Amino acid sequence: MMKILYGVQGTGNGHITRARVMARAFANDPDVQVDYLFSGREESKYFDMEEFGDFQTREGLTFIHKNGAIDKWTTLREAKPKQFWRDVHHLDLSSYDLVLNDFEPVSAWAAKKQNVPSISISHQAAFIHSVPKEGQRLIDKIIMKYFAPAQVHLGVHWYHFGHNIMPPFIEDDVANSQLGQHFLVYLPFENINEIRLLLESLTEHTFEVYHPEITHPAQEGHIRWHPTSKEAFHHTLHHCAGVIANGGFELSSECLQLGKKLLIKPLHGQFEQLSNALTLETLELCHTMHTLDVDEVENWLSLPSGEAVKFPKDPSILINWIKSKQWHDTQRVCEALWKEVEFPDKVKRKLARLTSTPHSPLKAS
């Protein structure tokens, strides 16, 4: 039996959502045993973690956000490098055959230090390739290279851009989705009062707002406020008319799979989210606003519904590749997974035009 430690970045819920899909598939495979380690938030702030059994947590390294932007100085001030290196040193990997990593630094550096085979399966790993990028600085390149190192990098993205990048796994199915009247708002790094100001004049529409600072459900006219909850959030997502969100990868992927129209407000100074917005807008799969702009929201509300992108649901192809131990042959598994992806016709036409254009934004950056 192969024994795996799966390290997951816990700062945002997107990494955890992807890990849940993998955890359910691993649980049904008798040939593997998987333990889970999360870092990046306080243990008490994780929720709906039943799939991960007796998981471990570490403090790790994380980024501090304030009013919709990364607060670099607070991030540096609150970092605890001594604690981080103690956690790396004390994480014993001697019983594991492999470390899987979704941008989690403690398990990544422990694997490097102890020379345990490690595979990065993350959206961040896609950015080591020539994919569309917006606002990337030297510090971003350093973070992508050294934050969570691995021997093999298997990036996850909405398109492969000619590289060994795989599509996301999304369990939600458009057949289980309904086009409702309300709009889901998930802007966890924005100030609640700023969200209220954004929405309060748009009284012809109902907004269901989820935010980590909300502790009890409340209603203010056409705005309903909710604490974070996986089950309630996904019910709202499945029955909404569209989604207003930051530029996180996993929620955007779920919206694409469900055919929900999408308005993205990427975090200031977060090149990954800016790059996500660039890719989706180039493919005409979202609209973008760079500030909380009422006019932008009003214009987006009047747009027609989105069209679904079909992504793989079952990670069995990936798990079989992991079990094969042919880890440096990433081309084979990526090609098999992209065969399961179906884009709407308009996206196929857009891709055909862009990939044949010499200076296309979907080419090397």
C-alpha positions in Angstrom: 0.0 0.0 0.0 1.3 3.5 -0.9 1.3 5.9 2.0 0.9 9.6 1.1 0.9 12.9 3.0 -1.2 15.5 1.4 -0.3 19.1 2.3 -2.9 21.7 1.6 -2.7 25.5 1.8 -5.5 26.5 4.2 -5.5 30.3 3.7 -8.4 30.3 1.2 -11.1 27.7 0.7 -10.2 26.9 -2.9 -7.3 24.7 -2.0 -9.5 22.8 0.5 -12.3 22.4 -2.1 -9.9 20.8 -4.5 -8.5 18.6 -1.7 -12.0 17.4 -0.8 -12.5 16.0 -4.4 -9.2 14.2 -4.1 -10.0 12.9 -0.6 -13.2 11.3 -1.6 -11.5 9.5 -4.5 -8.6 8.4 -2.3 -11.0 7.1 0.3 -12.4 4.6 -2.3 -9.0 3.3 -3.4 -7.7 0.4 -1.3 -4.2 0.8 -2.6 -3.4 4.1 -0.9 -3.5 5.6 2.6 -3.6 9.4 2.7 -3.0 11.7 5.7 -3.7 15.4 5.5 -1.9 18.4 6.8 -3.2 22.0 6.5 -1.5 25.3 7.3 -2.3 28.9 6.9 -5.2 29.6 9.3 -6.1 28.9 12.9 -7.3 25.4 13.6 -10.6 26.7 15.0 -11.4 28.5 11.7 -11.4 25.4 9.5 -15.0 24.1 8.8 -16.7 21.1 7.1 -13.5 19.0 7.3 -15.1 15.6 7.8 -13.6 14.1 4.6 -10.1 14.6 5.9 -10.4 12.4 9.0 -7.8 13.1 11.8 -6.0 15.8 9.9 -3.0 17.8 11.1 -2.6 21.6 11.2 0.5 23.8 11.3 0.8 27.6 11.5 2.7 27.7 8.2 3.1 30.9 6.2 0.2 33.0 4.9 -0.7 36.4 3.4 -2.6 39.0 5.3 -5.3 40.8 3.4 -6.9 44.2 4.2 -9.7 45.9 2.3 -9.3 43.8 -0.8 -5.5 43.9 -1.1 -2.5 42.0 0.2 -1.0 44.0 3.2 2.7 43.3 2.6 4.0 44.9 5.8 1.5 43.2 8.1 2.3 39.9 6.2 6.0 40.4 7.0 5.4 41.6 10.5 3.2 38.6 11.5 5.4 35.9 9.8 7.0 33.6 12.3 10.0 32.1 10.5 11.4 30.3 13.6 8.1 28.6 14.2 7.9 27.7 10.6 11.3 26.0 10.5 10.6 24.2 13.8 7.5 22.8 12.2 9.5 21.7 9.1 12.1 20.1 11.2 9.7 18.2 13.4 7.5 16.9 10.6 8.6 13.2 10.3 8.0 11.9 6.8 9.9 8.6 7.2 6.8 6.5 6.9 5.5 8.1 3.7 6.2 7.1 0.1 5.1 10.4 -1.4 4.2 14.0 -0.4 1.4 15.6 -2.5 1.3 19.3 -2.1 -1.2 22.1 -2.9 1.0 25.2 -2.2 1.5 24.1 1.5 5.0 25.1 2.6 5.6 23.0 5.8 5.2 19.6 4.1 6.9 20.9 0.9 10.1 22.0 2.7 10.0 18.9 5.0 9.9 16.7 1.9 12.8 18.6 0.3 14.8 18.4 3.6 14.2 14.7 4.0 14.5 13.8 0.3 11.0 12.3 0.1 9.4 12.3 -3.4 7.1 15.2 -3.8 4.5 16.4 -6.3 3.0 19.8 -6.5 -0.6 19.7 -7.7 -1.8 23.3 -7.6 -3.0 26.2 -9.6 0.2 28.0 -8.6 2.3 25.4 -10.3 0.8 26.4 -13.6 2.6 29.7 -13.4 6.0 28.2 -13.8 5.0 27.9 -17.4 4.3 30.5 -20.1 0.7 31.1 -19.3 -1.1 34.5 -19.2 0.2 36.6 -16.4 -0.8 40.1 -15.2 1.1 42.1 -12.6 3.9 39.6 -11.9 6.9 41.0 -10.1 10.2 39.6 -9.0 8.8 38.8 -5.5 6.0 36.8 -7.1 8.4 34.7 -9.1 10.4 34.1 -6.0 7.3 33.0 -4.1 6.1 30.7 -6.8 9.6 29.0 -6.9 10.4 28.8 -3.2 7.2 29.0 -1.2 6.3 25.3 -1.6 9.1 23.5 -3.6 8.6 20.1 -5.2 10.4 17.6 -7.4 7.5 17.4 -9.9 5.1 20.3 -10.7 1.7 19.5 -12.1 -0.2 22.8 -12.6 -3.9 23.1 -12.8 -5.6 25.7 -15.1 -8.6 26.3 -17.3 -6.5 25.8 -20.4 -3.2 24.0 -21.0 -1.5 26.7 -23.2 0.6 24.0 -24.8 2.2 22.8 -21.6 1.8 19.8 -19.3 -1.0 21.4 -17.2 -4.1 19.6 -16.2 -7.7 20.8 -15.9 -9.5 21.2 -12.6 -11.7 18.4 -11.1 -15.2 19.8 -10.4 -17.8 17.5 -8.9 -20.7 19.9 -9.4 -22.8 19.2 -12.5 -24.7 21.7 -14.6 -27.6 19.2 -14.6 -28.0 19.8 -10.9 -28.0 23.6 -11.3 -30.9 25.9 -11.6 -31.1 29.5 -12.8 -32.5 31.4 -9.9 -33.2 35.1 -9.2 -30.6 35.8 -6.6 -26.9 36.6 -7.0 -24.2 35.1 -4.9 -21.5 37.4 -3.5 -18.3 36.0 -2.1 -15.7 38.7 -1.4 -14.1 37.4 1.8 -11.1 39.8 1.6 -13.2 42.9 1.2 -14.6 45.1 3.9 -18.2 44.3 4.8 -19.2 48.0 4.8 -17.7 48.4 1.3 -19.7 45.4 0.1 -22.9 46.9 1.6 -22.2 50.2 -0.1 -21.7 48.4 -3.4 -25.1 46.6 -3.2 -27.4 48.8 -1.3 -28.7 50.8 -4.3 -29.3 47.8 -6.5 -32.7 47.1 -4.9 -34.2 45.4 -7.9 -32.0 42.3 -7.2 -31.5 40.0 -4.3 -27.9 39.3 -3.1 -26.8 36.4 -0.9 -23.5 37.5 0.7 -21.2 35.0 2.4 -18.3 36.5 4.5 -16.0 35.0 7.1 -16.7 37.9 9.5 -20.5 37.2 9.6 -21.4 35.0 12.6 -25.2 34.9 12.2 -27.5 35.1 9.3 -29.1 38.5 8.8 -31.2 40.3 6.3 -31.1 44.0 5.3 -33.8 44.5 2.7 -32.5 42.9 -0.6 -29.2 41.9 1.0 -29.0 38.6 3.0 -25.8 38.0 5.0 -24.5 34.5 5.7 -21.6 33.0 7.7 -19.4 30.7 5.7 -20.8 27.2 5.4 -19.9 24.7 2.7 -23.4 23.2 2.4 -25.4 26.4 2.5 -22.9 28.1 0.1 -23.1 25.4 -2.5 -26.9 25.4 -2.3 -26.9 29.1 -3.0 -24.3 28.7 -5.8 -26.4 26.0 -7.5 -29.5 28.1 -7.5 -28.2 31.5 -8.3 -28.3 33.7 -11.4 -24.6 34.7 -11.2 -21.6 35.2 -8.9 -19.6 38.2 -7.8 -16.3 37.0 -6.3 -12.6 37.7 -6.0 -10.4 36.0 -8.5 -9.8 32.7 -6.7 -9.3 29.7 -9.0 -11.6 27.1 -7.5 -14.8 29.1 -7.1 -14.3 30.4 -10.6 -14.0 26.9 -11.8 -17.2 25.8 -10.1 -19.0 28.7 -11.7 -17.7 27.7 -15.2 -18.8 24.1 -14.6 -22.3 25.3 -13.6 -22.7 27.8 -16.3 -23.0 30.7 -13.9 -22.1 34.2 -15.2 -19.2 35.6 -13.3 -18.1 39.0 -12.2 -14.5 39.0 -10.8 -12.9 41.7 -8.6 -9.3 40.4 -8.2 -7.3 41.3 -5.1 -5.0 44.3 -5.6 -1.4 43.2 -5.7 -2.2 39.5 -6.1 -0.8 38.6 -9.5 -2.4 35.2 -9.4 -5.9 36.6 -9.2 -5.1 39.3 -11.7 -3.8 36.6 -14.1 -6.9 34.5 -13.5 -9.1 37.5 -14.5 -7.0 38.1 -17.6 -7.4 34.5 -18.8 -11.1 34.3 -18.1 -11.8 37.7 -19.7 -9.7 36.8 -22.7 -11.8 33.6 -23.2 -15.0 35.7 -22.6 -15.8 33.6 -19.6 -16.1 36.4 -17.1 -16.3 40.2 -16.6 -13.9 42.1 -14.4 -14.0 45.1 -12.1 -10.8 46.3 -10.4 -12.7 48.3 -7.7 -16.0 47.8 -6.1 -17.9 49.7 -8.7 -21.7 50.0 -8.7 -21.9 50.8 -12.4 -19.8 47.8 -13.3 -22.1 45.6 -11.2 -25.3 47.1 -12.7 -24.0 46.6 -16.3 -23.1 43.0 -15.5 -26.5 42.3 -13.9 -28.1 43.0 -17.3 -25.9 40.6 -19.2 -27.3 37.1 -20.4 -26.5 33.9 -18.5 -23.3 32.1 -18.9 -22.5 28.8 -20.7 -21.1 25.8 -18.9 -17.6 24.4 -19.4 -17.4 20.6 -18.7 -14.4 19.7 -16.5 -13.5 16.2 -15.3 -15.3 15.0 -12.1 -13.4 11.8 -11.3 -9.7 12.1 -10.3 -9.1 8.3 -11.0 -6.9 9.0 -14.0 -4.7 11.2 -11.8 -4.7 8.7 -8.9 -3.7 5.9 -11.2 -0.8 8.0 -12.5 0.3 8.7 -8.9 0.2 5.0 -8.1 2.2 4.2 -11.3 5.2 6.1 -9.9 6.0 7.4 -13.4 5.9 10.9 -11.9 8.1 12.7 -14.4 5.9 11.6 -17.3 3.3 14.4 -16.7 2.4 14.6 -20.4 0.5 11.3 -20.5 -1.8 12.1 -17.6 -2.5 15.7 -18.8 -3.4 14.6 -22.3 -5.8 12.0 -20.9 -7.6 14.5 -18.6 -8.0 17.2 -21.3 -9.9 14.7 -23.5 -12.6 14.9 -20.9 -13.0 18.8 -21.1 -15.7 20.3 -23.3 -15.7 24.1 -23.9 -18.8 26.0 -25.2 -18.7 26.6 -29.0 -17.9 30.3 -28.6 -14.9 29.5 -26.4 -13.7 26.9 -28.9 -13.8 29.6 -31.6 -12.0 32.1 -29.4 -9.3 29.6 -28.6 -8.9 28.8 -32.3 -8.4 32.5 -33.1 -6.1 33.2 -30.2 -3.8 30.3 -30.6 -3.3 31.1 -34.3 -2.4 34.8 -33.5 1.4 35.5 -33.1 1.0 37.9 -30.2 -1.9 36.3 -28.5 -2.4 36.9 -24.8 -2.7 33.1 -24.5 0.9 32.7 -25.6 4.2 33.1 -23.8 4.4 36.0 -21.3 
